[in-house]
Structure formats: C-alpha cells, structure tokens
Amino acid sequence: MSSTDSRQIKLWHFVWIAIVLSVLSSLLVSELIHGHILWEFPFSAALIACLVAVPLMYLVQQLFQSGRALAEIHGREVSERLNTQTALRESQARSSCSFHDAAIGMALVGVDGQWLQVNSALCELVGYTEQELLATTFQAITHPDDLEADLSFVRQMLKGEIRTYQMEKRYFHKRGHVVWILLSVSLVRDASGQPLYFIGQIQDITERKRIQDELATSQLLFQAILSNSPNMIFLKDTEGRYVLLNRQFEKMLHLNA
C-alpha cells in the first residue's frame, strides 16, 4: 500500500470518528438539556465516558501515527537531499582539484577567445598570473603564424563540423620568447546545443621541438658534408648492398645513386 493510500484511509478514519463524536456530543447535550440523564447513576456516566473516550483515544493514536509517518518521510527526504548536496559538492571539489592541480595546462575559454578559467600549470607555462590571463584572450598570446589555423578549427567546432581538434602552436611567453605547445580542444554546449565554452589542454613541447630542430640541423649538416666531401664515402648493409653514396663516389665510379 502506498503512502498516499495510507493517508487517504487515515483521513476517512478521522472523518468517521468526527461524525461519531459529533452525534454522541449532540445526543449527550440533548439529554442533558431535557434532564433525561440521571447523573446519580454511575453506570450511565461511565458508559457515556467510554463512548466518548474510546473514539477519542483512537483518534489521538491515529493522529500520532500519521504525524510520526510524516516525520519519517520528511526526515528521509531531508536526508536524501543532504546526501545529494554532499555528493554534488564532493564531485565539484574533485573536478576543481583535477582542473587546478593538473600537471599540464588547463583552461576554459569563451567562444570569443576570452580566458574564463586557467590553472597554475598554464600560468607557469606562459609566465602570466591568473589575473593577467583572465584579462586577455588566447589570440593575444598566440604566434601570428599559428593564429589563423587555430581560428579555423574554432570556426569548424562552432559550426558543428568537428567535435575536437589538436594542433601544435606557439604562445608568446610574458618575457617575449616563444613557447611551443600541443593544444587539445573540445567544446561544451548547453542542453539546447548552444556553445558555452571551450576546454583546452595545453602541453609544453618546447624541449621536444628544440630536439627536433637540432636533429634536423644535424641531418642537413651531415648531408652537406657528405655531398661536398672530396673523398669517396659510402655505406653498405650487412648483405653488402649500398645504402648510401656521396657525389664523389658516384663521380669516380660513374654510378647513379
């Protein structure tokens, strides 16, 4: 039986008890007025007292049980509401910690490019304080050679053509030097599908780019030495096949690489 059905039954109990009490009270008052009740007879008085007391006690008991049941229901509702609020606060706290304490740069960016929230890792990466970043846009610290490609991805996301994008780009550090980053972006929309803000993950790849540039420079230098050396230079694999020849070797043996 549901709580609604139970309350309806108890309500009808109350109604019937009220009717019985009203009838008894009317009869008692009528008999008293006409002097038909002889109070010197204890039995009559006791009978009337029982007729009044029994329904009254039943009514009080039902009201007490109803009140206790309602109090229990209210207590459960309050407890569930408090548990939900506690779980929500804990979830928000975990999300906040994951954002602010992340090892890589994290940011919430408005659809116009305005920084909305930034974590300490991003601030350290670009050398700006949180307040300084929140007062500007990502466009302001992006290298101009990378800006149009970034904005093109942004426009595609706002149109719904892509869901996420990732690119390598450069930021200007507050001190003026270039910082290479790997940017991963997703877009958050509201229930109606309207864009709210971007979530950006920013990883510092400056050291990796430096190593790549140094390796590329070394390869170019090696190729220049190899091509212009007056000596014959070649490499063979373990099976005796040529895998590298320089120009002098080709010239002396009249070979085509």
Accessible surface in RSA format (square Angstrom, percent):
REM  Atomic radii and reference values for relative SASA: ProtOr
REM  Chains: A
REM  Algorithm: Lee & Richards
REM  Probe-radius: 1.40
REM  Slices: 20
REM RES _ NUM      All-atoms   Total-Side   Main-Chain    Non-polar    All polar
REM                ABS   REL    ABS   REL    ABS   REL    ABS   REL    ABS   REL
RES MET A   1   180.16  93.3  89.66  59.3  90.50 215.5  91.32  77.6  88.84 117.7
RES SER A   2    59.19  50.0  44.84  59.8  14.35  33.0  50.61 107.8   8.57  12.0
RES SER A   3    57.13  48.3  44.16  58.9  12.98  29.9  27.36  58.3  29.77  41.7
RES THR A   4    68.12  48.4  68.02  69.0   0.10   0.2  44.18  59.3  23.94  36.2
RES ASP A   5    64.62  45.3  63.86  63.6   0.75   1.8  12.73  30.0  51.89  51.7
RES SER A   6    32.82  27.7  31.63  42.2   1.18   2.7  16.49  35.1  16.33  22.9
RES ARG A   7   106.93  44.9 100.76  51.4   6.17  14.7  49.31  67.4  57.62  34.9
RES GLN A   8    98.31  55.0  96.79  70.7   1.51   3.6  30.38  64.7  67.93  51.5
RES ILE A   9    73.44  41.8  71.93  53.6   1.52   3.7  73.37  52.8   0.07   0.2
RES LYS A  10    47.95  23.4  44.00  27.0   3.95   9.4  28.54  25.7  19.41  20.7
RES LEU A  11   110.10  61.3 105.41  75.4   4.69  11.8 109.58  77.0   0.52   1.4
RES TRP A  12   152.29  61.1 152.29  73.7   0.00   0.0 125.79  67.1  26.50  43.0
RES HIS A  13    62.13  34.0  60.13  41.8   2.00   5.1  41.25  42.5  20.88  24.3
RES PHE A  14    86.65  43.4  85.82  53.2   0.83   2.2  86.36  52.4   0.29   0.8
RES VAL A  15    53.14  35.0  51.54  46.7   1.60   3.9  53.06  46.1   0.08   0.2
RES TRP A  16   152.70  61.3 152.59  73.9   0.10   0.2 136.62  72.8  16.08  26.1
RES ILE A  17    15.81   9.0  14.96  11.1   0.84   2.0  15.81  11.4   0.00   0.0
RES ALA A  18    38.49  35.4  34.31  53.0   4.18   9.5  37.73  53.1   0.75   2.0
RES ILE A  19    80.28  45.7  77.44  57.7   2.84   6.8  80.25  57.8   0.04   0.1
RES VAL A  20    66.57  43.8  64.54  58.4   2.03   4.9  66.56  57.8   0.01   0.0
RES LEU A  21    33.61  18.7  33.30  23.8   0.31   0.8  33.49  23.5   0.12   0.3
RES SER A  22    64.98  54.9  56.94  76.0   8.04  18.5  36.17  77.0  28.82  40.4
RES VAL A  23    78.46  51.6  75.41  68.3   3.05   7.4  78.43  68.1   0.03   0.1
RES LEU A  24    36.95  20.6  34.13  24.4   2.82   7.1  34.18  24.0   2.77   7.5
RES SER A  25    56.52  47.8  53.88  71.9   2.64   6.1  31.12  66.3  25.40  35.6
RES SER A  26    71.59  60.5  60.26  80.4  11.33  26.1  38.56  82.1  33.03  46.3
RES LEU A  27   100.99  56.2 100.73  72.1   0.25   0.6 100.97  70.9   0.02   0.1
RES LEU A  28    42.36  23.6  38.58  27.6   3.79   9.5  41.98  29.5   0.39   1.0
RES VAL A  29    80.88  53.2  80.65  73.0   0.24   0.6  80.88  70.3   0.00   0.0
RES SER A  30    44.17  37.3  41.18  55.0   2.99   6.9  22.73  48.4  21.44  30.0
RES GLU A  31    61.09  35.1  60.92  46.1   0.17   0.4  19.94  38.6  41.15  33.6
RES LEU A  32    75.12  41.8  56.78  40.6  18.34  46.1  57.91  40.7  17.21  46.3
RES ILE A  33   130.54  74.3  98.33  73.3  32.21  77.6 105.64  76.1  24.89  67.6
RES HIS A  34   119.92  65.5  93.18  64.8  26.75  68.4  67.48  69.6  52.44  61.0
RES GLY A  35    48.78  60.2   0.00   N/A  48.78  60.2  29.21  80.2  19.57  43.8
RES HIS A  36   123.02  67.2  94.74  65.8  28.28  72.4  67.40  69.5  55.63  64.7
RES ILE A  37    26.91  15.3  13.99  10.4  12.92  31.1  17.04  12.3   9.87  26.8
RES LEU A  38    89.24  49.7  84.96  60.8   4.27  10.7  86.00  60.4   3.23   8.7
RES TRP A  39   131.78  52.9 112.82  54.6  18.96  44.5 103.67  55.3  28.11  45.6
RES GLU A  40   120.97  69.5  91.27  69.0  29.71  70.7  63.41 122.7  57.56  47.0
RES PHE A  41   103.35  51.7 103.35  64.0   0.00   0.0 103.35  62.7   0.00   0.0
RES PRO A  42   106.88  77.9  98.68  90.0   8.21  29.8 104.95  86.6   1.94  12.0
RES PHE A  43   155.61  77.9 149.32  92.5   6.29  16.4 154.22  93.5   1.39   4.0
RES SER A  44    39.49  33.4  36.91  49.3   2.58   5.9  12.26  26.1  27.23  38.1
RES ALA A  45    32.02  29.4  27.25  42.1   4.77  10.9  27.51  38.7   4.51  11.9
RES ALA A  46    54.68  50.3  46.92  72.4   7.76  17.6  54.10  76.2   0.58   1.5
RES LEU A  47    87.32  48.6  83.14  59.5   4.18  10.5  86.80  61.0   0.52   1.4
RES ILE A  48    35.20  20.0  35.20  26.2   0.00   0.0  35.20  25.3   0.00   0.0
RES ALA A  49    57.19  52.6  47.72  73.6   9.47  21.5  55.91  78.7   1.29   3.4
RES CYS A  50    71.40  54.0  68.44  76.3   2.96   7.0  17.10  43.3  54.30  58.6
RES LEU A  51    80.62  44.9  77.80  55.7   2.82   7.1  80.24  56.4   0.38   1.0
RES VAL A  52    52.96  34.9  52.96  47.9   0.00   0.0  52.96  46.0   0.00   0.0
RES ALA A  53    40.46  37.2  37.93  58.5   2.53   5.8  40.38  56.9   0.08   0.2
RES VAL A  54    96.95  63.8  94.79  85.8   2.16   5.2  95.83  83.3   1.12   3.0
RES PRO A  55    23.06  16.8  19.02  17.3   4.04  14.7  23.06  19.0   0.00   0.0
RES LEU A  56    84.20  46.9  84.20  60.2   0.00   0.0  84.20  59.1   0.00   0.0
RES MET A  57   133.44  69.1 126.30  83.6   7.14  17.0 104.92  89.2  28.52  37.8
RES TYR A  58    82.78  38.6  79.25  45.1   3.53   9.2  67.16  50.5  15.62  19.3
RES LEU A  59    20.79  11.6  20.79  14.9   0.00   0.0  20.79  14.6   0.00   0.0
RES VAL A  60    87.82  57.8  86.57  78.4   1.24   3.0  87.16  75.7   0.66   1.8
RES GLN A  61    90.43  50.6  85.22  62.3   5.21  12.4  24.55  52.3  65.88  50.0
RES GLN A  62    25.29  14.1  25.17  18.4   0.12   0.3   5.45  11.6  19.84  15.0
RES LEU A  63    96.74  53.9  88.48  63.3   8.26  20.8  88.92  62.4   7.82  21.0
RES PHE A  64   128.89  64.5 119.52  74.0   9.37  24.4 127.61  77.4   1.28   3.7
RES GLN A  65    58.70  32.8  56.13  41.0   2.57   6.1  10.38  22.1  48.31  36.6
RES SER A  66    24.68  20.9  23.82  31.8   0.86   2.0  21.19  45.1   3.49   4.9
RES GLY A  67    36.62  45.2   0.00   N/A  36.62  45.2  30.97  85.0   5.65  12.6
RES ARG A  68   127.68  53.6 120.19  61.3   7.49  17.8  42.35  57.9  85.32  51.7
RES ALA A  69    36.90  33.9  34.16  52.7   2.74   6.2  36.18  51.0   0.72   1.9
RES LEU A  70    90.45  50.4  87.11  62.3   3.34   8.4  87.38  61.4   3.07   8.3
RES ALA A  71    62.94  57.9  47.60  73.5  15.33  34.9  55.31  77.9   7.62  20.2
RES GLU A  72    95.21  54.7  86.58  65.5   8.63  20.6  35.94  69.5  59.27  48.4
RES ILE A  73    43.10  24.5  42.96  32.0   0.14   0.3  42.99  31.0   0.11   0.3
RES HIS A  74   112.32  61.4 111.44  77.5   0.88   2.3  74.59  76.9  37.73  43.9
RES GLY A  75    34.95  43.1   0.00   N/A  34.95  43.1  30.39  83.4   4.56  10.2
RES ARG A  76   133.75  56.2 129.83  66.2   3.92   9.3  63.58  86.9  70.17  42.5
RES GLU A  77    90.75  52.1  87.11  65.9   3.65   8.7  29.50  57.1  61.26  50.0
RES VAL A  78    42.55  28.0  42.55  38.5   0.00   0.0  42.55  37.0   0.00   0.0
RES SER A  79    53.98  45.6  50.30  67.1   3.68   8.5  27.22  58.0  26.76  37.5
RES GLU A  80   109.34  62.8 106.95  80.9   2.39   5.7  41.43  80.1  67.90  55.4
RES ARG A  81   122.76  51.5 116.26  59.3   6.49  15.5  52.21  71.4  70.55  42.8
RES LEU A  82    97.36  54.2  97.10  69.5   0.27   0.7  97.22  68.3   0.15   0.4
RES ASN A  83    95.84  66.1  90.16  87.1   5.68  13.7  26.96  64.9  68.89  66.6
RES THR A  84    91.19  64.9  84.86  86.0   6.32  15.1  64.44  86.6  26.75  40.4
RES GLN A  85    74.70  41.8  73.56  53.8   1.14   2.7  22.96  48.9  51.74  39.2
RES THR A  86    54.79  39.0  54.79  55.5   0.00   0.0  40.46  54.3  14.33  21.7
RES ALA A  87    55.26  50.8  50.84  78.4   4.42  10.1  52.79  74.3   2.47   6.5
RES LEU A  88   101.60  56.6  97.20  69.5   4.40  11.1 101.10  71.0   0.50   1.3
RES ARG A  89   138.90  58.3 133.91  68.3   5.00  11.9  66.76  91.2  72.14  43.7
RES GLU A  90    90.06  51.7  86.24  65.2   3.82   9.1  29.94  57.9  60.12  49.1
RES SER A  91    46.93  39.7  46.08  61.5   0.85   1.9  12.82  27.3  34.11  47.8
RES GLN A  92   103.86  58.1  96.32  70.4   7.54  18.0  39.08  83.2  64.78  49.1
RES ALA A  93    54.38  50.0  45.98  71.0   8.40  19.1  53.86  75.9   0.52   1.4
RES ARG A  94   148.39  62.3 143.92  73.4   4.47  10.7  75.18 102.8  73.21  44.4
RES SER A  95    70.50  59.6  59.05  78.8  11.45  26.4  38.39  81.8  32.10  45.0
RES SER A  96    52.93  44.7  45.97  61.3   6.96  16.0  30.12  64.1  22.81  32.0
RES CYS A  97    71.97  54.4  68.23  76.1   3.73   8.8  21.57  54.6  50.40  54.3
RES SER A  98    78.94  66.7  61.12  81.6  17.83  41.1  43.12  91.8  35.82  50.2
RES PHE A  99    23.85  11.9  22.18  13.7   1.67   4.4  23.63  14.3   0.22   0.6
RES HIS A 100    72.05  39.4  69.64  48.4   2.41   6.2  41.55  42.8  30.50  35.5
RES ASP A 101   112.48  78.8  81.72  81.3  30.76  72.7  34.17  80.4  78.31  78.1
RES ALA A 102    26.66  24.5  11.84  18.3  14.81  33.7  21.27  30.0   5.39  14.3
RES ALA A 103   105.32  96.8  64.49  99.5  40.83  92.9  74.73 105.2  30.59  81.0
RES ILE A 104    59.42  33.8  55.33  41.2   4.10   9.9  59.42  42.8   0.00   0.0
RES GLY A 105     2.78   3.4   0.00   N/A   2.78   3.4   0.03   0.1   2.75   6.2
RES MET A 106    26.96  14.0  26.96  17.8   0.00   0.0  24.35  20.7   2.61   3.5
RES ALA A 107     0.00   0.0   0.00   0.0   0.00   0.0   0.00   0.0   0.00   0.0
RES LEU A 108    28.54  15.9  28.54  20.4   0.00   0.0  28.54  20.0   0.00   0.0
RES VAL A 109    13.56   8.9  13.56  12.3   0.00   0.0  13.56  11.8   0.00   0.0
RES GLY A 110     6.91   8.5   0.00   N/A   6.91   8.5   6.83  18.7   0.08   0.2
RES VAL A 111    67.80  44.6  53.32  48.3  14.48  34.9  53.33  46.3  14.47  39.2
RES ASP A 112    99.95  70.0  79.29  78.9  20.66  48.9  47.42 111.6  52.53  52.4
RES GLY A 113     2.26   2.8   0.00   N/A   2.26   2.8   0.94   2.6   1.32   3.0
RES GLN A 114    52.93  29.6  52.93  38.7   0.00   0.0  22.19  47.2  30.74  23.3
RES TRP A 115     5.95   2.4   2.76   1.3   3.19   7.5   2.76   1.5   3.19   5.2
RES LEU A 116    81.55  45.4  64.35  46.0  17.20  43.2  66.97  47.0  14.57  39.2
RES GLN A 117    80.91  45.2  79.78  58.3   1.13   2.7  21.92  46.7  58.99  44.7
RES VAL A 118     2.51   1.7   0.00   0.0   2.51   6.1   0.00   0.0   2.51   6.8
RES ASN A 119     1.42   1.0   0.00   0.0   1.42   3.4   1.42   3.4   0.00   0.0
RES SER A 120    66.91  56.5  58.39  77.9   8.52  19.6  42.28  90.0  24.63  34.5
RES ALA A 121    20.28  18.6  12.12  18.7   8.16  18.6  15.19  21.4   5.09  13.5
RES LEU A 122     0.16   0.1   0.16   0.1   0.00   0.0   0.16   0.1   0.00   0.0
RES CYS A 123    16.33  12.4  14.82  16.5   1.51   3.5  12.61  32.0   3.71   4.0
RES GLU A 124   137.51  78.9 112.44  85.1  25.06  59.7  49.13  95.0  88.37  72.2
RES LEU A 125    24.58  13.7  13.01   9.3  11.57  29.1  20.32  14.3   4.26  11.5
RES VAL A 126     0.00   0.0   0.00   0.0   0.00   0.0   0.00   0.0   0.00   0.0
RES GLY A 127    29.67  36.6   0.00   N/A  29.67  36.6  13.97  38.3  15.69  35.1
RES TYR A 128    50.35  23.5  46.24  26.3   4.11  10.7  23.93  18.0  26.42  32.6
RES THR A 129    69.69  49.6  63.53  64.4   6.16  14.7  66.41  89.2   3.28   5.0
RES GLU A 130    73.87  42.4  70.20  53.1   3.67   8.7  10.75  20.8  63.12  51.5
RES GLN A 131   131.10  73.3 123.27  90.1   7.83  18.6  65.05 138.5  66.06  50.1
RES GLU A 132    66.99  38.5  56.44  42.7  10.54  25.1  35.57  68.8  31.42  25.7
RES LEU A 133     0.08   0.0   0.08   0.1   0.00   0.0   0.08   0.1   0.00   0.0
RES LEU A 134    58.15  32.4  47.23  33.8  10.92  27.5  47.45  33.3  10.70  28.8
RES ALA A 135    85.53  78.6  47.90  73.9  37.64  85.6  57.08  80.4  28.45  75.4
RES THR A 136    35.32  25.1  30.12  30.5   5.19  12.4  24.86  33.4  10.46  15.8
RES THR A 137    37.91  27.0  37.88  38.4   0.03   0.1  29.25  39.3   8.65  13.1
RES PHE A 138    18.45   9.2  18.45  11.4   0.00   0.0  18.45  11.2   0.00   0.0
RES GLN A 139    54.10  30.3  46.32  33.9   7.78  18.5  22.36  47.6  31.74  24.1
RES ALA A 140    67.22  61.8  29.85  46.1  37.37  85.0  41.41  58.3  25.81  68.4
RES ILE A 141     6.67   3.8   6.19   4.6   0.48   1.2   6.67   4.8   0.00   0.0
RES THR A 142     5.82   4.1   0.00   0.0   5.82  13.9   0.00   0.0   5.82   8.8
RES HIS A 143    28.51  15.6  28.51  19.8   0.00   0.0   8.36   8.6  20.15  23.4
RES PRO A 144    90.27  65.8  73.28  66.8  16.99  61.8  74.84  61.8  15.44  95.9
RES ASP A 145   108.59  76.1  75.87  75.5  32.71  77.4  20.59  48.5  87.99  87.8
RES ASP A 146    16.60  11.6  15.14  15.1   1.46   3.5   1.49   3.5  15.11  15.1
RES LEU A 147    43.57  24.3  43.57  31.2   0.00   0.0  43.57  30.6   0.00   0.0
RES GLU A 148   106.00  60.9 104.84  79.3   1.16   2.8  67.80 131.1  38.20  31.2
RES ALA A 149    48.57  44.7  38.73  59.8   9.84  22.4  45.69  64.3   2.88   7.6
RES ASP A 150     0.70   0.5   0.70   0.7   0.00   0.0   0.00   0.0   0.70   0.7
RES LEU A 151    41.75  23.3  41.63  29.8   0.13   0.3  41.63  29.2   0.13   0.3
RES SER A 152    39.95  33.8  39.28  52.4   0.67   1.6  14.45  30.8  25.50  35.7
RES PHE A 153    61.48  30.8  61.48  38.1   0.00   0.0  61.48  37.3   0.00   0.0
RES VAL A 154    13.70   9.0  13.70  12.4   0.00   0.0  13.70  11.9   0.00   0.0
RES ARG A 155   108.17  45.4 106.66  54.4   1.51   3.6  54.97  75.1  53.20  32.2
RES GLN A 156    52.55  29.4  52.51  38.4   0.04   0.1  13.66  29.1  38.90  29.5
RES MET A 157     1.14   0.6   0.52   0.3   0.62   1.5   0.52   0.4   0.62   0.8
RES LEU A 158    60.43  33.7  44.60  31.9  15.83  39.8  44.90  31.5  15.54  41.8
RES LYS A 159   150.28  73.3 113.13  69.4  37.15  88.5  70.72  63.7  79.56  84.7
RES GLY A 160    51.98  64.1   0.00   N/A  51.98  64.1  20.84  57.2  31.14  69.7
RES GLU A 161   112.02  64.3  76.65  58.0  35.37  84.2  39.73  76.9  72.29  59.0
RES ILE A 162    49.26  28.0  38.99  29.0  10.28  24.8  45.31  32.6   3.96  10.7
RES ARG A 163   213.07  89.5 199.07 101.5  14.00  33.3  80.80 110.4 132.26  80.2
RES THR A 164    85.82  61.0  72.73  73.7  13.09  31.2  40.23  54.0  45.59  68.9
RES TYR A 165    17.81   8.3   7.19   4.1  10.62  27.6  12.52   9.4   5.30   6.5
RES GLN A 166   110.36  61.7  85.54  62.5  24.82  59.1  21.62  46.0  88.74  67.3
RES MET A 167    24.28  12.6  15.81  10.5   8.47  20.2  24.28  20.6   0.00   0.0
RES GLU A 168    68.99  39.6  51.69  39.1  17.30  41.2  19.93  38.5  49.06  40.1
RES LYS A 169     0.16   0.1   0.16   0.1   0.00   0.0   0.00   0.0   0.16   0.2
RES ARG A 170    49.82  20.9  49.82  25.4   0.00   0.0   2.21   3.0  47.61  28.9
RES TYR A 171     3.44   1.6   3.41   1.9   0.03   0.1   0.00   0.0   3.44   4.2
RES PHE A 172    67.56  33.8  67.56  41.8   0.00   0.0  67.56  41.0   0.00   0.0
RES HIS A 173    24.39  13.3  21.26  14.8   3.13   8.0   8.98   9.2  15.42  17.9
RES LYS A 174   105.32  51.4  80.48  49.4  24.84  59.1  52.13  46.9  53.20  56.7
RES ARG A 175   211.39  88.8 171.31  87.3  40.09  95.5  54.39  74.3 157.01  95.2
RES GLY A 176    50.74  62.6   0.00   N/A  50.74  62.6  31.77  87.2  18.97  42.5
RES HIS A 177    97.33  53.2  86.57  60.2  10.76  27.5  71.44  73.6  25.89  30.1
RES VAL A 178    54.40  35.8  40.66  36.8  13.74  33.1  40.66  35.3  13.74  37.3
RES VAL A 179     8.13   5.4   8.13   7.4   0.00   0.0   8.13   7.1   0.00   0.0
RES TRP A 180    56.57  22.7  56.57  27.4   0.00   0.0  42.89  22.9  13.68  22.2
RES ILE A 181     0.00   0.0   0.00   0.0   0.00   0.0   0.00   0.0   0.00   0.0
RES LEU A 182    32.48  18.1  32.38  23.2   0.09   0.2  32.38  22.7   0.09   0.2
RES LEU A 183    10.99   6.1  10.99   7.9   0.00   0.0  10.99   7.7   0.00   0.0
RES SER A 184    21.96  18.6  20.21  27.0   1.76   4.0  17.69  37.7   4.28   6.0
RES VAL A 185    12.09   8.0   8.25   7.5   3.84   9.2   9.89   8.6   2.20   6.0
RES SER A 186    39.56  33.4  38.94  52.0   0.62   1.4  24.57  52.3  14.99  21.0
RES LEU A 187    29.26  16.3   5.41   3.9  23.86  60.0   5.44   3.8  23.82  64.1
RES VAL A 188    41.57  27.4  38.27  34.6   3.29   7.9  41.57  36.1   0.00   0.0
RES ARG A 189    90.15  37.9  66.83  34.1  23.31  55.5  34.55  47.2  55.59  33.7
RES ASP A 190    52.74  36.9  38.57  38.4  14.17  33.5  25.26  59.4  27.48  27.4
RES ALA A 191   120.86 111.1  69.23 106.8  51.62 117.4  82.54 116.2  38.32 101.5
RES SER A 192    89.29  75.5  52.63  70.2  36.66  84.4  57.00 121.4  32.29  45.2
RES GLY A 193    32.72  40.3   0.00   N/A  32.72  40.3  24.37  66.9   8.35  18.7
RES GLN A 194   108.19  60.5 108.19  79.1   0.00   0.0  31.53  67.1  76.66  58.1
RES PRO A 195    40.75  29.7  25.01  22.8  15.74  57.2  25.01  20.7  15.74  97.8
RES LEU A 196    84.28  46.9  66.77  47.8  17.51  44.0  68.87  48.4  15.42  41.5
RES TYR A 197    64.11  29.9  64.11  36.5   0.00   0.0  28.92  21.7  35.18  43.4
RES PHE A 198     9.26   4.6   9.26   5.7   0.00   0.0   9.26   5.6   0.00   0.0
RES ILE A 199    53.50  30.4  52.09  38.8   1.41   3.4  52.09  37.5   1.41   3.8
RES GLY A 200     4.20   5.2   0.00   N/A   4.20   5.2   4.20  11.5   0.00   0.0
RES GLN A 201    76.81  42.9  76.49  55.9   0.31   0.7   5.89  12.5  70.92  53.8
RES ILE A 202     2.57   1.5   1.50   1.1   1.07   2.6   1.50   1.1   1.07   2.9
RES GLN A 203    71.26  39.8  69.77  51.0   1.49   3.5   7.81  16.6  63.45  48.1
RES ASP A 204    88.23  61.8  57.07  56.8  31.16  73.7  22.93  54.0  65.30  65.1
RES ILE A 205    13.33   7.6  10.63   7.9   2.71   6.5  13.33   9.6   0.00   0.0
RES THR A 206    49.63  35.3  48.77  49.4   0.86   2.1  48.31  64.9   1.33   2.0
RES GLU A 207    96.46  55.4  92.91  70.3   3.55   8.5  57.83 111.9  38.63  31.5
RES ARG A 208   100.51  42.2  96.28  49.1   4.23  10.1  57.97  79.2  42.54  25.8
RES LYS A 209    34.68  16.9  34.68  21.3   0.00   0.0   4.75   4.3  29.94  31.9
RES ARG A 210   108.85  45.7 103.87  52.9   4.98  11.9  62.89  86.0  45.95  27.9
RES ILE A 211    91.46  52.0  91.08  67.9   0.38   0.9  91.08  65.6   0.38   1.0
RES GLN A 212    82.38  46.1  76.74  56.1   5.64  13.4  34.15  72.7  48.23  36.6
RES ASP A 213    83.67  58.6  81.61  81.2   2.05   4.9  26.27  61.8  57.40  57.2
RES GLU A 214    89.30  51.3  85.03  64.3   4.27  10.2  41.13  79.5  48.18  39.3
RES LEU A 215   103.31  57.5  99.23  71.0   4.07  10.2 102.71  72.1   0.60   1.6
RES ALA A 216    48.06  44.2  45.54  70.3   2.52   5.7  47.34  66.7   0.72   1.9
RES THR A 217    87.26  62.1  86.39  87.6   0.87   2.1  60.69  81.5  26.57  40.2
RES SER A 218    62.81  53.1  56.83  75.8   5.98  13.8  29.09  62.0  33.72  47.2
RES GLN A 219   107.88  60.3 101.89  74.5   5.99  14.3  36.85  78.4  71.03  53.9
RES LEU A 220   131.42  73.2 126.09  90.2   5.32  13.4 126.65  88.9   4.77  12.8
RES LEU A 221   110.17  61.4 105.80  75.7   4.37  11.0 109.69  77.0   0.48   1.3
RES PHE A 222   108.81  54.4 106.44  65.9   2.38   6.2 108.68  65.9   0.14   0.4
RES GLN A 223    95.67  53.5  95.61  69.9   0.06   0.1  41.04  87.4  54.62  41.4
RES ALA A 224    47.54  43.7  39.96  61.7   7.58  17.2  46.27  65.2   1.27   3.4
RES ILE A 225   102.43  58.3  96.11  71.6   6.32  15.2 101.93  73.4   0.50   1.4
RES LEU A 226     6.97   3.9   5.84   4.2   1.13   2.8   6.91   4.9   0.06   0.2
RES SER A 227    17.73  15.0  12.28  16.4   5.46  12.6   4.86  10.3  12.88  18.0
RES ASN A 228   108.17  74.6  79.53  76.9  28.65  69.0  34.91  84.0  73.26  70.8
RES SER A 229    18.53  15.7  10.03  13.4   8.50  19.6   9.66  20.6   8.87  12.4
RES PRO A 230   108.08  78.8  90.14  82.2  17.94  65.2  96.35  79.5  11.73  72.9
RES ASN A 231    99.08  68.3  95.31  92.1   3.77   9.1  20.93  50.4  78.15  75.5
RES MET A 232    81.17  42.0  56.67  37.5  24.50  58.3  31.90  27.1  49.26  65.3
RES ILE A 233    58.34  33.2  55.79  41.6   2.55   6.1  58.34  42.0   0.00   0.0
RES PHE A 234    88.45  44.3  73.47  45.5  14.98  39.0  73.47  44.5  14.98  42.9
RES LEU A 235    94.38  52.6  92.84  66.4   1.54   3.9  94.38  66.3   0.00   0.0
RES LYS A 236   102.39  50.0  71.75  44.0  30.64  73.0  25.24  22.7  77.15  82.2
RES ASP A 237    45.81  32.1  29.67  29.5  16.14  38.2  32.31  76.0  13.50  13.5
RES THR A 238   148.24 105.4 106.92 108.4  41.32  98.5  92.69 124.5  55.55  84.0
RES GLU A 239   129.57  74.4  94.62  71.6  34.96  83.2  42.48  82.2  87.10  71.1
RES GLY A 240    41.38  51.0   0.00   N/A  41.38  51.0  24.75  67.9  16.63  37.2
RES ARG A 241   147.16  61.8 143.64  73.2   3.51   8.4  66.74  91.2  80.42  48.7
RES TYR A 242   102.47  47.8  74.36  42.3  28.10  73.1  52.22  39.2  50.25  61.9
RES VAL A 243    93.73  61.7  55.72  50.4  38.01  91.6  63.54  55.2  30.19  81.9
RES LEU A 244    44.03  24.5  36.79  26.3   7.24  18.2  43.04  30.2   0.99   2.7
RES LEU A 245    35.70  19.9  16.46  11.8  19.24  48.4  16.46  11.6  19.24  51.8
RES ASN A 246     2.32   1.6   0.00   0.0   2.32   5.6   2.32   5.6   0.00   0.0
RES ARG A 247   154.30  64.8 150.16  76.5   4.14   9.9  51.63  70.6 102.67  62.2
RES GLN A 248    45.26  25.3  43.14  31.5   2.12   5.1   2.22   4.7  43.04  32.6
RES PHE A 249     5.68   2.8   5.68   3.5   0.00   0.0   5.68   3.4   0.00   0.0
RES GLU A 250    38.53  22.1  36.70  27.8   1.83   4.4   5.78  11.2  32.75  26.7
RES LYS A 251   149.81  73.1 135.06  82.9  14.75  35.1  89.70  80.7  60.10  64.0
RES MET A 252   105.29  54.5  87.34  57.8  17.95  42.7  71.24  60.6  34.05  45.1
RES LEU A 253    86.30  48.1  70.08  50.1  16.22  40.8  72.83  51.1  13.46  36.2
RES HIS A 254   165.27  90.3 132.37  92.0  32.90  84.2  95.46  98.4  69.81  81.2
RES LEU A 255    73.65  41.0  65.01  46.5   8.63  21.7  66.62  46.8   7.02  18.9
RES ASN A 256   150.84 104.0 121.92 117.8  28.92  69.6  31.60  76.0 119.24 115.3
RES ALA A 257   103.78  95.4  37.59  58.0  66.20 150.6  65.51  92.3  38.28 101.4
END  Absolute sums over single chains surface
CHAIN  1 A    17587.0      15119.4       2467.6      11125.5       6461.5
END  Absolute sums over all chains
TOTAL         17587.0      15119.4       2467.6      11125.5       6461.5
